[in-house]
């Protein structure tokens, strides 16, 4: 099992930056591919970014490409989401999630087994 705890959320102005962290404990290290998802008020949870176990392969939702960067430090059992040029539509609860499989292009919520509790990101206009 693995436990995931997100941090780094808060209020930021449009155009600003924020970095989210996801600390993993339990069965960790490079065992899992990791993803970030978000859920805006009244909307379904959606994929944001994914990183492979070794950090070599990354995927992004079209809406965040060029603005967000996912990375990981396996020595620290931590995954990051650097968010730049934030927009009001980026507002939502951001969740990190762990996937047992390192296969490519796994972007569906149902493919991730472990989830954190989420951290709120609010972008003001």
Phi, psi and omega in degrees: 000160177219143175249137183239134179229118178271154175206167175104358179286174179155196181262132179217150178280153177304138183091349181276185183232156177204147177239124175264147176237150176226109181266131181251142175225164185094223177283103193229222185070220183264026183292329188240144160285152186233149179224159170244136175232165176215156178224116177274157180304129178076006181237164177283157177292139184229153179291142176242306184201158179217147176224139181288171184304316182272357179082008185278320186253131179230153176226149179224148169293147181303327185291343182241356180303135180084349180243325182252148176226126176261141179209170179212152174235098185293334177293331179258001182053044185226140175244144183238155170227106177272122183243119179243164179049049185294146181238157177305327180289354174276355179299137178162181173268127182257130182241140167259155185212152182245137182242126179297331184267142176257014181295159185286153166060040177263098189242005182267140180306320184292346181275354182255133189264321183250142184226147171275180183275346178095154176223136185279131172240125179236122180250117181267147182270000000 
